[in-house]
Amino acid sequence: MSYRPPLEPLTQKESAFALENHDMVFRFLKRFKLNSDEYYDIVIMRYLRACKKYCCEERLQNWAFSTIAFRAMSSAVYNYRRSLRRKFALSLDAPCSEDGTVSFGELLPDPKADILKTVIDRETIREYYSERNLKNDT
C-alpha cells in the first residue's frame, strides 16, 4: 500500500472550485448507484484532493474536471471495497455462539463423529461467516 500524505487545506480558489463542482459527487454516487450515506465519506476526500490537483497542475486541465474527479472517486470506491474483502485471522478460541459458550475449535469436524453432526457444524460456521460479512457490508 502506498503512503498518501494528508490533504493540505484548500486555498480560497480551490475551495470555491470544489464548492462550485460539489454536485459532481452526488452525480457520481447516483450514476454508480452507490448509497450516499455509506459512500459519501469515502469519495469526498478523493474529490477534494482531485480539486486541489486540478487547480494546481496545469497538465490536468487538458481534460474535463469531471474525468479527473470521477477517476479519483472510482479509485476510492475500489480501494474501499478491496479493504472489505481482505482476509482476517480468526482464533479457534473465538466464541461463535451468541452466548459465547461454543468456540470455533469445538466445531471442527471430528473424524470419529457422525456425518450429520459434521454437516450441522459446517453450516453453523457458514452462517456465522455470512452474518459477519453482512455486518461488514452495512
VEXVO-793035 format. One record per residue: residue number from 1; y, z, x of N, C-alpha, C in turn. Coordinates in Angstrom, 3 decimals, m for minus. Example, Ala and Ser with C-alpha at 12.3 -4.5 7.8 and 13.67 -1.06 7.14 Angstrom:
<rs>
<num:1&n.y:m5.690&n.z:7.800&n.x:13.190&ca.y:m4.500&ca.z:7.800&ca.x:12.300&c.y:m3.300&c.z:7.800&c.x:13.200>
<num:2&n.y:m2.250&n.z:7.080&n.x:12.850&ca.y:m1.060&ca.z:7.140&ca.x:13.670&c.y:0.030&c.z:7.870&c.x:12.900>
</rs>
This chain:
<rs>
<num:1&n.y:m1.167&n.z:0.000&n.x:0.846&ca.y:0.000&ca.z:0.000&ca.x:0.000&c.y:1.233&c.z:0.000&c.x:0.894>
<num:2&n.y:2.213&n.z:m0.809&n.x:0.547&ca.y:3.406&ca.z:m0.896&ca.x:1.373&c.y:4.419&c.z:0.162&c.x:0.946>
<num:3&n.y:5.254&n.z:0.538&n.x:1.904&ca.y:6.295&ca.z:1.525&ca.x:1.635&c.y:7.515&c.z:0.806&c.x:1.083>
<num:4&n.y:8.044&n.z:1.310&n.x:0.016&ca.y:9.265&ca.z:0.753&ca.x:m0.559&c.y:10.297&c.z:1.871&c.x:m0.565>
<num:5&n.y:11.416&n.z:1.665&n.x:0.149&ca.y:12.432&ca.z:2.731&ca.x:0.188&c.y:13.010&c.z:2.976&c.x:m1.203>
<num:6&n.y:13.533&n.z:4.180&n.x:m1.419&ca.y:14.117&ca.z:4.482&ca.x:m2.726&c.y:15.288&c.z:3.542&c.x:m3.023>
<num:7&n.y:15.518&n.z:3.316&n.x:m4.276&ca.y:16.604&ca.z:2.438&ca.x:m4.701&c.y:17.941&c.z:3.093&c.x:m4.385>
<num:8&n.y:18.772&n.z:2.362&n.x:m3.673&ca.y:20.112&ca.z:2.864&ca.x:m3.398&c.y:20.943&c.z:2.730&c.x:m4.661>
<num:9&n.y:21.947&n.z:3.569&n.x:m4.824&ca.y:22.781&ca.z:3.460&ca.x:m6.024&c.y:23.393&c.z:2.059&c.x:m6.126>
<num:10&n.y:23.492&n.z:1.581&n.x:m7.348&ca.y:24.079&ca.z:0.261&ca.x:m7.574&c.y:25.590&c.z:0.340&c.x:m7.404>
<num:11&n.y:26.153&n.z:m0.728&n.x:m6.880&ca.y:27.613&ca.z:m0.811&ca.x:m6.805&c.y:28.138&c.z:m1.066&c.x:m8.212>
<num:12&n.y:29.454&n.z:m1.041&n.x:m8.359&ca.y:30.042&ca.z:m1.274&ca.x:m9.671&c.y:29.720&c.z:m2.691&c.x:m10.158>
<num:13&n.y:29.762&n.z:m3.650&n.x:m9.252&ca.y:29.447&ca.z:m5.044&ca.x:m9.603&c.y:27.977&c.z:m5.169&c.x:m10.024>
<num:14&n.y:27.076&n.z:m4.531&n.x:m9.274&ca.y:25.648&ca.z:m4.586&ca.x:m9.582&c.y:25.347&c.z:m3.882&c.x:m10.905>
<num:15&n.y:26.023&n.z:m2.766&n.x:m11.154&ca.y:25.843&ca.z:m2.040&ca.x:m12.413&c.y:26.285&c.z:m2.888&c.x:m13.602>
<num:16&n.y:27.409&n.z:m3.558&n.x:m13.449&ca.y:27.903&ca.z:m4.417&ca.x:m14.529&c.y:26.928&c.z:m5.567&c.x:m14.772>
<num:17&n.y:26.395&n.z:m6.138&n.x:m13.696&ca.y:25.426&ca.z:m7.229&ca.x:m13.808&c.y:24.152&c.z:m6.746&c.x:m14.494>
<num:18&n.y:23.670&n.z:m5.564&n.x:m14.115&ca.y:22.461&ca.z:m5.001&ca.x:m14.715&c.y:22.673&c.z:m4.721&c.x:m16.200>
<num:19&n.y:23.824&n.z:m4.193&n.x:m16.552&ca.y:24.128&ca.z:m3.898&ca.x:m17.945&c.y:24.237&c.z:m5.182&c.x:m18.763>
<num:20&n.y:24.869&n.z:m6.177&n.x:m18.198&ca.y:25.049&ca.z:m7.464&ca.x:m18.875&c.y:23.710&c.z:m8.138&c.x:m19.191>
<num:21&n.y:22.717&n.z:m7.943&n.x:m18.321&ca.y:21.423&ca.z:m8.605&ca.x:m18.475&c.y:20.317&c.z:m7.664&c.x:m18.946>
<num:22&n.y:20.666&n.z:m6.459&n.x:m19.366&ca.y:19.675&ca.z:m5.450&ca.x:m19.712&c.y:18.733&c.z:m5.892&c.x:m20.831>
<num:23&n.y:19.202&n.z:m6.747&n.x:m21.728&ca.y:18.338&ca.z:m7.218&ca.x:m22.814&c.y:17.125&c.z:m7.981&c.x:m22.280>
<num:24&n.y:17.209&n.z:m8.433&n.x:m21.041&ca.y:16.100&ca.z:m9.148&ca.x:m20.415&c.y:14.862&c.z:m8.250&c.x:m20.289>
<num:25&n.y:15.081&n.z:m6.959&n.x:m20.106&ca.y:13.963&ca.z:m6.015&ca.x:m20.016&c.y:13.189&c.z:m6.020&c.x:m21.332>
<num:26&n.y:13.912&n.z:m5.974&n.x:m22.442&ca.y:13.250&ca.z:m5.960&ca.x:m23.750&c.y:12.641&c.z:m7.324&c.x:m24.079>
<num:27&n.y:13.276&n.z:m8.395&n.x:m23.634&ca.y:12.671&ca.z:m9.723&ca.x:m23.831&c.y:11.357&c.z:m9.821&c.x:m23.071>
<num:28&n.y:11.332&n.z:m9.275&n.x:m21.855&ca.y:10.109&ca.z:m9.274&ca.x:m21.046&c.y:9.004&c.z:m8.485&c.x:m21.757>
<num:29&n.y:9.340&n.z:m7.289&n.x:m22.207&ca.y:8.349&ca.z:m6.447&ca.x:m22.879&c.y:7.835&c.z:m7.123&c.x:m24.151>
<num:30&n.y:8.732&n.z:m7.745&n.x:m24.901&ca.y:8.327&ca.z:m8.411&ca.x:m26.135&c.y:7.478&c.z:m9.646&c.x:m25.842>
<num:31&n.y:7.871&n.z:m10.415&n.x:m24.848&ca.y:7.152&ca.z:m11.646&ca.x:m24.522&c.y:5.704&c.z:m11.368&c.x:m24.134>
<num:32&n.y:5.491&n.z:m10.289&n.x:m23.390&ca.y:4.145&ca.z:m9.955&ca.x:m22.932&c.y:3.479&c.z:m8.892&c.x:m23.811>
<num:33&n.y:4.091&n.z:m8.626&n.x:m24.969&ca.y:3.532&ca.z:m7.695&ca.x:m25.965&c.y:3.190&c.z:m6.334&c.x:m25.355>
<num:34&n.y:4.155&n.z:m5.796&n.x:m24.595&ca.y:3.980&ca.z:m4.501&ca.x:m23.955&c.y:4.730&c.z:m3.441&c.x:m24.757>
<num:35&n.y:4.108&n.z:m2.305&n.x:m24.953&ca.y:4.715&ca.z:m1.201&ca.x:m25.680&c.y:5.895&c.z:m0.668&c.x:m24.860>
<num:36&n.y:7.078&n.z:m0.698&n.x:m25.454&ca.y:8.267&ca.z:m0.276&ca.x:m24.701&c.y:8.232&c.z:1.205&c.x:m24.349>
<num:37&n.y:7.593&n.z:2.029&n.x:m25.193&ca.y:7.500&ca.z:3.459&ca.x:m24.869&c.y:6.712&c.z:3.688&c.x:m23.583>
<num:38&n.y:5.680&n.z:2.897&n.x:m23.374&ca.y:4.838&ca.z:3.073&ca.x:m22.195&c.y:5.373&c.z:2.320&c.x:m20.972>
<num:39&n.y:5.858&n.z:1.114&n.x:m21.172&ca.y:6.168&ca.z:0.244&ca.x:m20.039&c.y:7.637&c.z:0.201&c.x:m19.618>
<num:40&n.y:8.541&n.z:0.698&n.x:m20.440&ca.y:9.957&ca.z:0.628&ca.x:m20.069&c.y:10.213&c.z:1.322&c.x:m18.732>
<num:41&n.y:9.712&n.z:2.542&n.x:m18.592&ca.y:9.927&ca.z:3.287&ca.x:m17.346&c.y:9.296&c.z:2.590&c.x:m16.147>
<num:42&n.y:8.244&n.z:1.843&n.x:m16.388&ca.y:7.550&ca.z:1.160&ca.x:m15.300&c.y:8.348&c.z:m0.045&c.x:m14.810>
<num:43&n.y:8.929&n.z:m0.803&n.x:m15.747&ca.y:9.612&ca.z:m2.035&ca.x:m15.349&c.y:11.086&c.z:m1.845&c.x:m15.022>
<num:44&n.y:11.705&n.z:m0.795&n.x:m15.503&ca.y:13.156&ca.z:m0.685&ca.x:m15.338&c.y:13.582&c.z:m0.533&c.x:m13.876>
<num:45&n.y:12.798&n.z:0.199&n.x:m13.097&ca.y:13.188&ca.z:0.367&ca.x:m11.692&c.y:13.092&c.z:m0.963&c.x:m10.935>
<num:46&n.y:12.070&n.z:m1.746&n.x:m11.229&ca.y:11.957&ca.z:m3.068&ca.x:m10.593&c.y:13.075&c.z:m3.984&c.x:m11.069>
<num:47&n.y:13.445&n.z:m3.843&n.x:m12.324&ca.y:14.548&ca.z:m4.638&ca.x:m12.857&c.y:15.838&c.z:m4.314&c.x:m12.107>
<num:48&n.y:16.113&n.z:m3.033&n.x:m11.934&ca.y:17.336&ca.z:m2.623&ca.x:m11.221&c.y:17.307&c.z:m3.076&c.x:m9.765>
<num:49&n.y:16.143&n.z:m3.000&n.x:m9.137&ca.y:16.005&ca.z:m3.477&ca.x:m7.760&c.y:16.254&c.z:m4.991&c.x:m7.699>
<num:50&n.y:15.765&n.z:m5.712&n.x:m8.716&ca.y:15.987&ca.z:m7.161&ca.x:m8.782&c.y:17.476&c.z:m7.474&c.x:m8.958>
<num:51&n.y:18.167&n.z:m6.672&n.x:m9.768&ca.y:19.620&ca.z:m6.857&ca.x:m9.943&c.y:20.337&c.z:m6.685&c.x:m8.615>
<num:52&n.y:19.986&n.z:m5.629&n.x:m7.914&ca.y:20.620&ca.z:m5.352&ca.x:m6.622&c.y:20.368&c.z:m6.488&c.x:m5.637>
<num:53&n.y:19.109&n.z:m6.921&n.x:m5.543&ca.y:18.776&ca.z:m8.006&ca.x:m4.614&c.y:19.477&c.z:m9.303&c.x:m4.997>
<num:54&n.y:19.491&n.z:m9.609&n.x:m6.296&ca.y:20.083&ca.z:m10.860&ca.x:m6.756&c.y:21.574&c.z:m10.903&c.x:m6.438>
<num:55&n.y:22.249&n.z:m9.782&n.x:m6.567&ca.y:23.685&ca.z:m9.735&ca.x:m6.263&c.y:23.954&c.z:m9.792&c.x:m4.760>
<num:56&n.y:23.031&n.z:m9.243&n.x:m3.962&ca.y:23.262&ca.z:m9.140&ca.x:m2.513&c.y:22.753&c.z:m10.342&c.x:m1.727>
<num:57&n.y:21.688&n.z:m10.943&n.x:m2.169&ca.y:21.068&ca.z:m12.023&ca.x:m1.403&c.y:21.391&c.z:m13.368&c.x:m2.041>
<num:58&n.y:22.221&n.z:m14.111&n.x:m1.342&ca.y:22.702&ca.z:m15.385&ca.x:m1.862&c.y:21.572&c.z:m16.395&c.x:m2.089>
<num:59&n.y:20.538&n.z:m16.345&n.x:m1.262&ca.y:19.439&ca.z:m17.308&ca.x:m1.391&c.y:18.710&c.z:m17.166&c.x:m2.725>
<num:60&n.y:18.705&n.z:m15.960&n.x:m3.300&ca.y:18.054&ca.z:m15.751&ca.x:m4.589&c.y:18.819&c.z:m16.402&c.x:m5.736>
<num:61&n.y:20.094&n.z:m16.644&n.x:m5.518&ca.y:20.920&ca.z:m17.213&ca.x:m6.568&c.y:20.665&c.z:m18.705&c.x:m6.769>
<num:62&n.y:19.706&n.z:m19.261&n.x:m6.006&ca.y:19.273&ca.z:m20.640&ca.x:m6.231&c.y:18.405&c.z:m20.731&c.x:m7.480>
<num:63&n.y:17.910&n.z:m19.595&n.x:m7.966&ca.y:17.072&ca.z:m19.536&ca.x:m9.155&c.y:17.806&c.z:m18.783&c.x:m10.249>
<num:64&n.y:17.341&n.z:m18.966&n.x:m11.459&ca.y:17.893&ca.z:m18.201&ca.x:m12.583&c.y:17.516&c.z:m16.734&c.x:m12.398>
<num:65&n.y:18.401&n.z:m15.844&n.x:m12.793&ca.y:18.108&ca.z:m14.420&ca.x:m12.642&c.y:16.876&c.z:m14.024&c.x:m13.443>
<num:66&n.y:16.681&n.z:m14.670&n.x:m14.584&ca.y:15.517&ca.z:m14.334&ca.x:m15.407&c.y:14.216&c.z:m14.558&c.x:m14.637>
<num:67&n.y:14.179&n.z:m15.581&n.x:m13.798&ca.y:12.995&ca.z:m15.850&ca.x:m12.980&c.y:12.738&c.z:m14.703&c.x:m12.016>
<num:68&n.y:13.775&n.z:m14.268&n.x:m11.354&ca.y:13.660&ca.z:m13.180&ca.x:m10.379&c.y:13.270&c.z:m11.874&c.x:m11.086>
<num:69&n.y:13.936&n.z:m11.581&n.x:m12.186&ca.y:13.682&ca.z:m10.325&ca.x:m12.904&c.y:12.277&c.z:m10.303&c.x:m13.505>
<num:70&n.y:11.861&n.z:m11.416&n.x:m14.117&ca.y:10.530&ca.z:m11.445&ca.x:m14.735&c.y:9.440&c.z:m11.309&c.x:m13.685>
<num:71&n.y:9.632&n.z:m11.928&n.x:m12.530&ca.y:8.633&ca.z:m11.779&ca.x:m11.456&c.y:8.562&c.z:m10.330&c.x:m10.988>
<num:72&n.y:9.702&n.z:m9.709&n.x:m10.825&ca.y:9.732&ca.z:m8.316&ca.x:m10.363&c.y:9.063&c.z:m7.396&c.x:m11.389>
<num:73&n.y:9.381&n.z:m7.585&n.x:m12.652&ca.y:8.802&ca.z:m6.724&ca.x:m13.684&c.y:7.307&c.z:m6.995&c.x:m13.856>
<num:74&n.y:6.895&n.z:m8.248&n.x:m13.709&ca.y:5.460&ca.z:m8.580&ca.x:m13.772&c.y:4.706&c.z:m7.873&c.x:m12.657>
<num:75&n.y:5.305&n.z:m7.846&n.x:m11.489&ca.y:4.697&ca.z:m7.166&ca.x:m10.358&c.y:4.550&c.z:m5.672&c.x:m10.637>
<num:76&n.y:5.549&n.z:m5.076&n.x:m11.249&ca.y:5.488&ca.z:m3.647&ca.x:m11.576&c.y:4.357&c.z:m3.366&c.x:m12.561>
<num:77&n.y:4.192&n.z:m4.218&n.x:m13.562&ca.y:3.124&ca.z:m4.038&ca.x:m14.553&c.y:1.766&c.z:m4.205&c.x:m13.882>
<num:78&n.y:1.644&n.z:m5.224&n.x:m13.036&ca.y:0.382&ca.z:m5.452&ca.x:m12.328&c.y:0.004&c.z:m4.227&c.x:m11.490>
<num:79&n.y:0.954&n.z:m3.711&n.x:m10.719&ca.y:0.676&ca.z:m2.546&ca.x:m9.871&c.y:0.324&c.z:m1.310&c.x:m10.699>
<num:80&n.y:0.988&n.z:m1.142&n.x:m11.829&ca.y:0.689&ca.z:m0.010&ca.x:m12.707&c.y:m0.735&c.z:m0.114&c.x:m13.233>
<num:81&n.y:m1.102&n.z:m1.286&n.x:m13.716&ca.y:m2.452&ca.z:m1.468&ca.x:m14.255&c.y:m3.512&c.z:m1.348&c.x:m13.166>
<num:82&n.y:m3.193&n.z:m1.823&n.x:m11.985&ca.y:m4.134&ca.z:m1.692&ca.x:m10.867&c.y:m4.341&c.z:m0.224&c.x:m10.530>
<num:83&n.y:m3.302&n.z:0.575&n.x:m10.584&ca.y:m3.438&ca.z:2.004&ca.x:m10.277&c.y:m4.305&c.z:2.710&c.x:m11.318>
<num:84&n.y:m4.284&n.z:2.216&n.x:m12.555&ca.y:m5.127&ca.z:2.813&ca.x:m13.600&c.y:m6.605&c.z:2.519&c.x:m13.383>
<num:85&n.y:m6.894&n.z:1.396&n.x:m12.715&ca.y:m8.285&ca.z:1.006&ca.x:m12.503&c.y:m8.901&c.z:1.633&c.x:m11.260>
<num:86&n.y:m8.091&n.z:2.305&n.x:m10.465&ca.y:m8.626&ca.z:2.903&ca.x:m9.244&c.y:m9.714&c.z:3.897&c.x:m9.582>
<num:87&n.y:m10.716&n.z:3.919&n.x:m8.742&ca.y:m11.822&ca.z:4.842&ca.x:m8.959&c.y:m11.383&c.z:6.254&c.x:m8.587>
<num:88&n.y:m11.985&n.z:7.193&n.x:m9.224&ca.y:m11.683&ca.z:8.586&ca.x:m8.930&c.y:m12.974&c.z:9.308&c.x:m8.595>
<num:89&n.y:m12.850&n.z:10.366&n.x:m7.819&ca.y:m14.017&ca.z:11.158&ca.x:m7.437&c.y:m14.289&c.z:12.180&c.x:m8.533>
<num:90&n.y:m15.548&n.z:12.435&n.x:m8.738&ca.y:m15.939&ca.z:13.390&ca.x:m9.751&c.y:m16.983&c.z:14.321&c.x:m9.160>
<num:91&n.y:m16.749&n.z:15.589&n.x:m9.275&ca.y:m17.688&ca.z:16.578&ca.x:m8.776&c.y:m18.836&c.z:16.742&c.x:m9.756>
<num:92&n.y:m20.041&n.z:16.937&n.x:m9.225&ca.y:m21.189&ca.z:17.198&ca.x:m10.092&c.y:m21.090&c.z:18.564&c.x:m10.756>
<num:93&n.y:m20.203&n.z:19.412&n.x:m10.226&ca.y:m19.992&ca.z:20.726&ca.x:m10.817&c.y:m18.922&c.z:20.716&c.x:m11.905>
<num:94&n.y:m18.276&n.z:19.566&n.x:m12.097&ca.y:m17.218&ca.z:19.472&ca.x:m13.112&c.y:m17.815&c.z:19.596&c.x:m14.502>
<num:95&n.y:m17.168&n.z:20.369&n.x:m15.362&ca.y:m17.698&ca.z:20.509&ca.x:m16.723&c.y:m17.499&c.z:19.218&c.x:m17.510>
<num:96&n.y:m18.496&n.z:18.873&n.x:m18.316&ca.y:m18.384&ca.z:17.664&ca.x:m19.129&c.y:m18.499&c.z:17.944&c.x:m20.615>
<num:97&n.y:m18.666&n.z:19.193&n.x:m20.969&ca.y:m18.690&ca.z:19.544&ca.x:m22.383&c.y:m17.372&c.z:20.237&c.x:m22.714>
<num:98&n.y:m17.011&n.z:20.231&n.x:m23.972&ca.y:m15.735&ca.z:20.822&ca.x:m24.361&c.y:m15.670&c.z:22.312&c.x:m24.087>
<num:99&n.y:m16.797&n.z:22.992&n.x:m24.201&ca.y:m16.785&ca.z:24.436&ca.x:m23.943&c.y:m16.984&c.z:24.764&c.x:m22.464>
<num:100&n.y:m17.235&n.z:23.737&n.x:m21.629&ca.y:m17.348&ca.z:23.938&ca.x:m20.189&c.y:m18.659&c.z:24.514&c.x:m19.718>
<num:101&n.y:m19.661&n.z:24.544&n.x:m20.578&ca.y:m20.936&ca.z:25.159&ca.x:m20.188&c.y:m21.894&c.z:24.167&c.x:m19.533>
<num:102&n.y:m21.668&n.z:22.875&n.x:m19.701&ca.y:m22.557&ca.z:21.865&ca.x:m19.128&c.y:m21.807&c.z:21.094&c.x:m18.057>
<num:103&n.y:m22.410&n.z:20.938&n.x:m16.870&ca.y:m21.787&ca.z:20.176&ca.x:m15.786&c.y:m22.470&c.z:18.818&c.x:m15.669>
<num:104&n.y:m21.823&n.z:17.899&n.x:m14.956&ca.y:m22.417&ca.z:16.580&ca.x:m14.765&c.y:m23.732&c.z:16.657&c.x:m14.001>
<num:105&n.y:m23.825&n.z:17.551&n.x:m13.051&ca.y:m25.056&ca.z:17.698&ca.x:m12.284&c.y:m26.250&c.z:18.034&c.x:m13.161>
<num:106&n.y:m25.994&n.z:18.791&n.x:m14.218&ca.y:m27.071&ca.z:19.149&ca.x:m15.138&c.y:m27.519&c.z:17.965&c.x:m15.983>
<num:107&n.y:m26.687&n.z:16.925&n.x:m16.080&ca.y:m27.029&ca.z:15.769&ca.x:m16.899&c.y:m27.737&c.z:14.657&c.x:m16.129>
<num:108&n.y:m27.815&n.z:14.808&n.x:m14.815&ca.y:m28.516&ca.z:13.778&ca.x:m14.047&c.y:m29.975&c.z:13.734&c.x:m14.470>
<num:109&n.y:m30.513&n.z:12.529&n.x:m14.574&ca.y:m31.884&ca.z:12.425&ca.x:m15.069&c.y:m32.899&c.z:13.090&c.x:m14.140>
<num:110&n.y:m33.821&n.z:13.767&n.x:m14.735&ca.y:m34.921&ca.z:14.404&ca.x:m14.017&c.y:m36.131&c.z:13.487&c.x:m14.147>
<num:111&n.y:m36.743&n.z:13.107&n.x:m13.016&ca.y:m37.886&ca.z:12.195&ca.x:m13.105&c.y:m39.025&c.z:12.752&c.x:m13.948>
<num:112&n.y:m39.058&n.z:14.056&n.x:m14.097&ca.y:m40.123&ca.z:14.663&ca.x:m14.891&c.y:m39.735&c.z:14.789&c.x:m16.369>
<num:113&n.y:m38.468&n.z:14.517&n.x:m16.688&ca.y:m38.007&ca.z:14.669&ca.x:m18.064&c.y:m38.485&c.z:13.504&c.x:m18.916>
<num:114&n.y:m38.500&n.z:13.724&n.x:m20.202&ca.y:m38.922&ca.z:12.638&ca.x:m21.077&c.y:m37.796&c.z:11.610&c.x:m21.224>
<num:115&n.y:m38.152&n.z:10.404&n.x:m21.591&ca.y:m37.219&ca.z:9.286&ca.x:m21.648&c.y:m36.127&c.z:9.503&c.x:m22.690>
<num:116&n.y:m36.442&n.z:10.134&n.x:m23.812&ca.y:m35.451&ca.z:10.375&ca.x:m24.850&c.y:m34.319&c.z:11.266&c.x:m24.339>
<num:117&n.y:m34.657&n.z:12.331&n.x:m23.647&ca.y:m33.633&ca.z:13.215&ca.x:m23.092&c.y:m32.768&c.z:12.471&c.x:m22.077>
<num:118&n.y:m33.386&n.z:11.627&n.x:m21.252&ca.y:m32.643&ca.z:10.850&ca.x:m20.265&c.y:m31.635&c.z:9.927&c.x:m20.947>
<num:119&n.y:m32.044&n.z:9.244&n.x:m21.995&ca.y:m31.147&ca.z:8.339&ca.x:m22.721&c.y:m30.000&c.z:9.116&c.x:m23.355>
<num:120&n.y:m30.287&n.z:10.252&n.x:m23.955&ca.y:m29.242&ca.z:11.070&ca.x:m24.566&c.y:m28.248&c.z:11.542&c.x:m23.509>
<num:121&n.y:m28.742&n.z:11.955&n.x:m22.351&ca.y:m27.869&ca.z:12.402&ca.x:m21.269&c.y:m26.968&c.z:11.268&c.x:m20.777>
<num:122&n.y:m27.532&n.z:10.094&n.x:m20.634&ca.y:m26.728&ca.z:8.943&ca.x:m20.176&c.y:m25.647&c.z:8.593&c.x:m21.194>
<num:123&n.y:m25.975&n.z:8.657&n.x:m22.455&ca.y:m24.985&ca.z:8.376&ca.x:m23.500&c.y:m23.874&c.z:9.424&c.x:m23.481>
<num:124&n.y:m24.228&n.z:10.676&n.x:m23.215&ca.y:m23.224&ca.z:11.734&ca.x:m23.125&c.y:m22.251&c.z:11.442&c.x:m21.989>
<num:125&n.y:m22.780&n.z:11.024&n.x:m20.855&ca.y:m21.928&ca.z:10.674&ca.x:m19.705&c.y:m21.062&c.z:9.469&c.x:m20.056>
<num:126&n.y:m21.642&n.z:8.455&n.x:m20.675&ca.y:m20.899&ca.z:7.247&ca.x:m21.043&c.y:m19.763&c.z:7.587&c.x:m22.009>
<num:127&n.y:m20.017&n.z:8.440&n.x:m22.982&ca.y:m18.989&ca.z:8.860&ca.x:m23.933&c.y:m17.868&c.z:9.609&c.x:m23.231>
<num:128&n.y:m18.236&n.z:10.459&n.x:m22.281&ca.y:m17.225&ca.z:11.218&ca.x:m21.549&c.y:m16.291&c.z:10.265&c.x:m20.809>
<num:129&n.y:m16.859&n.z:9.285&n.x:m20.108&ca.y:m16.041&ca.z:8.329&ca.x:m19.366&c.y:m15.173&c.z:7.494&c.x:m20.295>
<num:130&n.y:m15.700&n.z:7.073&n.x:m21.423&ca.y:m14.906&ca.z:6.256&ca.x:m22.341&c.y:m13.755&c.z:7.078&c.x:m22.915>
<num:131&n.y:m13.986&n.z:8.346&n.x:m23.246&ca.y:m12.908&ca.z:9.207&ca.x:m23.731&c.y:m11.870&c.z:9.430&c.x:m22.645>
<num:132&n.y:m12.314&n.z:9.603&n.x:m21.415&ca.y:m11.387&ca.z:9.814&ca.x:m20.293&c.y:m10.534&c.z:8.576&c.x:m20.068>
<num:133&n.y:m11.144&n.z:7.396&n.x:m20.148&ca.y:m10.406&ca.z:6.148&ca.x:m19.977&c.y:m9.407&c.z:5.947&c.x:m21.104>
<num:134&n.y:m9.767&n.z:6.313&n.x:m22.338&ca.y:m8.838&ca.z:6.194&ca.x:m23.459&c.y:m7.644&c.z:7.111&c.x:m23.260>
<num:135&n.y:m7.874&n.z:8.318&n.x:m22.751&ca.y:m6.764&ca.z:9.244&ca.x:m22.496&c.y:m5.860&c.z:8.706&c.x:m21.405>
<num:136&n.y:m6.421&n.z:8.052&n.x:m20.372&ca.y:m5.617&ca.z:7.491&ca.x:m19.288&c.y:m4.834&c.z:6.282&c.x:m19.751>
<num:137&n.y:m5.331&n.z:5.537&n.x:m20.724&ca.y:m4.654&ca.z:4.354&ca.x:m21.216&c.y:m3.451&c.z:4.698&c.x:m22.066>
<num:138&n.y:m3.425&n.z:5.886&n.x:m22.635&ca.y:m2.298&ca.z:6.241&ca.x:m23.504&c.y:m1.247&c.z:6.991&c.x:m22.778>
</rs>
